[in-house]
Amino acid sequence: MSSNTNQLTAWYREHIGRPTNGGEVTGYWIFVVGVVAGTLGIFLSLGAAPASAGRQMAILLGAGGLVLILAGPIIRLPLRRAATLLTYLGVAISALALVWFLVAFPDNWSRATGNRSIIGLYGFGVLIIAIAGIVVPILTQSADAEADERAAEAAERAERERERAATEERHASELETVRAALANAKADEADLAAELRGLHESQGRFELYEDKGGEYRWRLRHRNGNAIASSGEGYTRRHNAHKGMQSVRRNALGATVVDLDAEADIPAEDDEFEPVEEHESNATVEVYEDQGGEYRWRLVHDNGNLLADSGEGYSTKSNARRALRSVQLTVGPADYLWFDPAGFETYRDKGGEYRWRLVARNGQIIATSGEGFATHGNARRAVRGLRDGLDDFESEVYEDARDEYRWRLRASNGELVAGSGEGYTRQDDAEDALERVNELVPEADTLEIGLAAFEIFEDEAGEHRWRLRHRNGNILADSGEGYTDRSSVRDAIESVKRNAPNAAAE
């Protein structure tokens, strides 16, 4: 049966065309059978006697052919499934009437009127076929419209699913960001607690004494005997000297640093200034979306000057605001480092160890500590050891696992003292970098990074700029513009220190 069906379908494809639905081939061949049966019935009736077997066969073929001729096109059309099923029902009812006709003819079949019951049942079947082909399409949508509607509903469901997935992914990303921020906050809290404990664990002491002139003075002396600070003047009474010493203890810890070029730049004693914490901001923070679709912030003075810009873009506005808050919390107490021609930074890494790195004027990290240290003091001593023993260390240029050339310095006991901050494609470049390190180390400034520090450097155009770097290495903010001289950069940093902590965000 399947073979015959395949042959009929193949013939249809070859002589008529590619069927567009499953009932097209079936309907066509039903129609053909109906035409053949009806034609045979007509020719048989011409020579058949009344009430004879020939007349019975002629009526059967003619009536059956009519039903098939009506049903074939309806089945062939791309109508709804209800119309097709109703057509088959009409065919079945008409076929039942024809079976009844075979039983009733000729004894229960009137030559004049036939059999009203059989004819009525047959007519009812034909009527159902007609309803299936005419009425059902009028009362219902077409199959194509229904398919389009189903496709639209499926597309809508898919779009809702995509939106839901995107929302879940966005929420998951925001949750991960919040978790990371919380982890960083906890780490910062632990670091601050450790630093606070370290501040209270002083390595020095204040000494109050009477000098040879009979005046009272104080001095702060390290445990190694070195004098760290002393009173700038003598006091006539011990009580006044003690008050001066207490004033230093109260104000030294949170005091900012102003780096002056010469003694002539020192302000007069009666030249008052406002501490960073008490200054009312004259700037506003703007959070905006850049052309790349990332969110950034910028600190704009009331006079329109751009004071600072975010160091990077962020995927959401909330992330940009969190980064801004981090800057506002760290910018006030942040010290700054001159890269002239280079500078040492000592910082605490993510693993809790202290390290140092040598940063060039253009911001490039050209050397790093060979290992981490347990305390800040050990990292500082490592920098001093590098300075003092630079000529005694053994230098080596080697090729690493990524086929890049690097340099390193080792002490006489084989301990790694310093290494290159990056790899080089050529051995000559690594050797030149090592020679440059030997030139820069003796002149490099040193800065200990708390939570963050300002880096002052000269860009490729020869302009002076600053950037605020977190101790984990991330750039938190940078200057919105370049400056022609260093004093302008200092002024810009102090302006940011004054205005950023309390600036309102739009």
N, C-alpha and C positions, 0 to 999 in steps of 0.2 A: 504493500500500500504506500509505504514511504517512497519507494522507488518511482511509482506512478505519479505521486504528488510532485516529486522533484522534476520529473519529465515535463509535467504540465506547467510548472513554474518556469522551467528553462525555456519552454516554447514561448511562454508569455513574455519573458525578458527579451527573447530574440526577435519576436515579431511585433510586439506592442510597446514594451518599454519596461523600465525598472519600477516595480510596485512601490507605492508610497506607504501602504499599510498592510497589515496581515490579511485582511479580508478582500483585498482587491483581486487577487488571482482566483480565490474561491467564488466570489460573486460573478466574475466573468464567465467561468465555466458553468455555473448554475444557469446563467442566462442562455448560454449556448445550448445546453441540454433542453431548456424550456422551448427554445425556438425549434429545435429538431423534433421534440415530442409533439408540439402543437401542429407543426407542418404535417407530420405523419398522421395525426388524428384527423386533420382536414381531408387528406387524400383517402383515408380509410372510410370516412363517412359517405363519400360520393358513391361507392358501389355496394355499401352494406345494407342488407334488408332490415326493416324495423324489428326490434326485439331479438336480433341475432347476436351471436358472439362478436361478429365484426363490428356491429354498431356499438356494443358495450366497450370494445377496445378503443374505438374511435373517440367515444365520449371521455373515456379515462385518460387517453393521451392528450386530448385537447384541453380538458380541465386542468390536468397536471401541468401541461406546458404553460398555461396562463399563469398559474401560481408561481412557477419557476421564473418566468419572464419578469414578473413583478418583483420577486424577491431578489433576483440576481443583482440588479443595479443598486438596490438599497444596501445590500451586504457589501458591495464594491465601494460605495461612497464612504468618505472618512467621517461617518456620523458617530455620535456618542454610543457607548456600549449598550445603553438602554434601548436605543432604536434597533440595534442588531439583534438583541435578545428577543425583542417584541416581534421582529420579522420571523425569526425561527419559530416562535410560538404560533404565528399565523399560518406558517407552512405546515406545522404539525396538526393544527385544527383542520386545515383543508385536506391534508392527507388522510386524517381520520374519516372525513366525509367521503372521500373517494373509496376507502376500504368498505365503508357502509354501502356505497353504491354498488360495489362488486357483489355484495351479499344480496342486496335487494333486487337487482336487475336480473331478469325482466319481470319476475312475478309481482313484485311490489313497486313497480315503476310504471306510471301511467304514460301512455303514448302522447296524451294531450298536455298534461301538466307536470309529468314527472313525479317526484316525491318532494313535497314541500319541506319536510324536516331535513332531508339530505341536502337539498339546495340551500336551505337556511343556514345549516352548519357550515357548508362550503363558503357561502357568502360572508359569514361572520369571520372566517379565517382570512378571506381576501380583504375585508374591512380592517382587520388588525394590521395586515401588511401595509395597507394604505396609510393608516394612522402612524405606523412606525416611520414611513418614508416622508410624510408631509407634516403631520401635527407635532411630532416629537421635536424635530429641528426648530420649529417655530417657538415652542414653549421653553426650549433649553438653549444653552450656549453651544457654539460649535466646538468640535473636539480641539481645534487649534486654539480657540480662545481659552478653553479649559486648560489646555497644556500650557499656554502662556501664563495663565493665572497661577497654575501650580509652580511654574518656573519662577514667577515673580515672588511667590510666597517663599520658595526655597532660597532665592537670592536674598530676600529680606531676613530670613532666619540665619543665613550664612553671615550677612552683614552684622546682625545683632551678636552673633557668636564671635565675630572678629572684634567688634567693639568691646564685648565682655572680656575677651582674651587680652586686648590691648589695655583695658582698664586694670585687669588683674596684674599684668606685667608692669604697668606704671606704678600701681600700688606696691608691688613687690620691690620695684627699684627704689621707690621713696622709703619703704620700710628698711631696705638695706642701707640706704643713705643715712637714715635716722640712727640705725644701729651703729654704723661706722662713726657717725658724729658722737653718739653716746660713748662708744669705746674710746674715741679720741679725748672726749671730755673727762672720762674717768682716768685715762692715762695722764692728761694734763693736771688733773686734780692730785694724782699721786706724785707727779713730778713737782708740783708746787709745794706739796706737803714736805717732800724730801728737801727741796731747796730752802723752805722755811726752817726746817730742822737744822740744815747746814748753816743758815744765817745765825741761828742762835748758838751754834757750836763754834764760837769765835776762837781764833788762834792767836789772839792778842789781848792786851789789857791796857786800860787807861791808868796813867800814873800822875798824881797831883803832887806838886812839890814847890818849894820856895827857892828862887834862883839867888845868885850872888848879890843881886841888887835889892833883895828884899821883896821882890814881887812874886806873886803866885802864878804858876803856869801849869799846864797839863800837856801830856804827850801820849800818843797811842803807839805802843810798841809790840811788834810781833814776837812770838816766843823764841825766834832765832836771834833776837836782840836788835833787829833792824827797827828804826823809828819810822812808823807809817805816816803819822801826822802829829802836828803840835799846835799849840795855841798861837795865833798870830800876834798876840800882844800879852803883856803881863797885867795882872790884876792886883789891886792894892789890898784886897781882902780874899781870904781863902774861899769864902762863901760865893763871891762873884766868879772866881775861877771854876768852882764846882758847877755853877749855873751855866757857864759857857760850855763846859764839857758835856752837860746834859743836853744842851741845845744841839750840839753836834750829833749826839746819839739819837735824838729824835728825828732830825732832818736828813741825815746822811743816807739812810736806807732807801728812801724813795726819790732822792734828788736826781734830776736829769743831768745830762752831760752836754756842755756846749764846747765844741772844739774850736779854739781860736788860733789864728795863724801866728800872731806875734803878741808881745807884751803890750804893745800900744793899743791892741784891740780890747784889752780888759776893761769892762765897764767901771765907772766910778763907784765908790762905796755907797753913795746915796742914790745910785741908779736902781730904782725898784723894778721888779718884774713879777709876773703872775705865775704861780705854779700851774703845771699842766692840768691837775685834777680840778682846779677851781675856775678854769677859764670857760666862759660861755662861748659856744661854737658860733662862728660866723660863716658856716658853710652848710650845704645840704647834700645828702647822698641821693643820687638818682639810680634806680634799678631799671634797666632797659634791655630790650631784645635787639641783638645786632643783626647784620645782614645774613649771617650764617645760621640764624635761628637759635643762637645761644644767648643766655641771659648774663649780663655783666652789671657791675656797679661802677660809679665814678663819684668822686668827691669834688663838688664845685663850690668855689667861694662865692659870697654874695656879690662880689664885683664881676663875676662871670669867669674868672680864671679857673682852669682845671688844675686841681691840687694833686689828685691821685686817681688811679684807674685799677680795676681788678687785674690780677696777674693772669687770669685765664677765664674762659667762658664756662657756663654751667647749664646743665640740661633743663633745669626747672628754676623758676623764680625763687622758690623757697630755699633751694641750695645756694643761690647767689646771696640771699639775705643771711643765711647761716655763715657763709664765708665773710660777709661784711661784719657780722657780729664778732667773729674771731679776730678780725683786724682791729676793731674798736677796742677789744679787750687787751690786745698785745701791743698796740702802737705806742701808747703812752710811755711805758717803761723801757721800750726797746732802745738799745744803744746803737751806735753806727760805726762802721768800719771803712777806713779809706783804703782803696785798692791803688796804692801809689808806691811802687808799681804793682804790688800784690799784697795779699793779706791772709793771715792764718785765722781760721774759724775753729773754735772748739765747741762741740755740740753733743747732745745725747741722742743716740739712734733709737730705732723702734724696739730693739732688744734690750734697752736700758743701759747700754754701754756708752762710754764717752769716747769720742773720736775727734780727730782734727783733719782739716783739709786746707790746701793752699789754693787760693782763688786769684786769678790774674785780673788785671784792670778791665778786661772785656767780659768778665764774668765766667770765664772758662775755669773749670776745676782741673788744675795741672798736677796736683799731687794729693795723695791721701795717706792716712796712717795705715800701717801694715796690719794693725789689730785694734780691737777695742780695749778700753781701760775701765777699771772698776769705779774710778773717781775722776772728778774734774781735775784734781791736783795731779794725778798721774798723766792725764792727757796734756796738761800744761808743761809738766816736766819733760814729756816726750818731745814737745816743740822746742823747748830749750836745749834738749839733748841733740836734736837735729841741727840746730844752729851751731852749737859748740863743737860737735864732732863731724861736721859735714865733710871735712877734708880727710877724715880717717875711715869713712865708710867705704865698703866695696860696692861698686856700681856694676850692674849687669843689664844688658838688653837681650831679651829672649822673645820667642814666638809662642803665643798661647794656643789653646785648643781650637780657637776660632781663626787661626792663621793670621792673627794680628800681632804686631810687635809692641812690646811694653818694656818699661824699665823698672828696676827696683834697687833699693839700697839695703845692704845688710851690714850689721855690726860684725866685729871680729869673732863673736861667738856664734855667728850664723843667724841671729835673730833678725827678722824682717823689720826694718825701720820705716821705710816709706815705699810707695808704689805709684805708678802713673795713674792719673785720673781717667784715662781713656786709652783705647788701642789705636795703633797707627798702621796704615797700609804698607808703609815702607820702613825699613830698618833705619835709614838715614833720618827720617822724621822723628823716630823715637830717640835717637842719639841727640838730635837738636833739642828736643824737649828736655832731656836730662841736663844738657848744658845750660838751658834756660833756667831750670830749677836751681842749679848751683849759683846762678847769678842773682836770682830773686830772693832766695831764702834769707840772706843776711839783712836785707832791707825791708822785709815784709812786716807789716803791722800785725798785731794779734788782737783778736776779739773773742770773748767768751759769750756764746749765745745762750740767753735764757730761754724764754718761749719763742722769741723772734728777735731779729736784728736788722737794722738798715745797712745795706751795702751801697756804697757810693763808688761809681765806676765811670769810665770814659768810653762812649760808644765809638763805632767805626767812623762816624762823621766828626769826631773830636769834641762832641758835646758831653757835658757832665750830667749824669742821671743817677737816680737812686731806685732801689727796690727793697721791699720788705720780705725777708726770707724766714720761714718757720724753721725751727731747728731740725725738722725732719727733711729739710731740703726743698719743700714746696715754696713757690713764689706766691705770697699772699697779695701783694699790691706792688705797683710800680709808678714812677712819675709819669704824669700825662704828657710831659714835654721835656726837651733837653735844655740845659743851662750853659751859658758861656763860661762861667767860672765856678770855682768850688764854693765860694761864699754864698752864691745864689742857691746852690744845692742845700747847704746847711740851713739857710733861711726857709727853703721849701719844706725840709724835714720838720723843722720846728713849727711851721704853720700847720702841717699835717698832725703833729703831736698835739697842738692846741685845739684843732677844730674837729678831728675825726672822732674822738671818744664820745662826744655828746651831740654829734650831728644827727639831725632828723632825717629819716629815710622817706622818700616819696614813693 
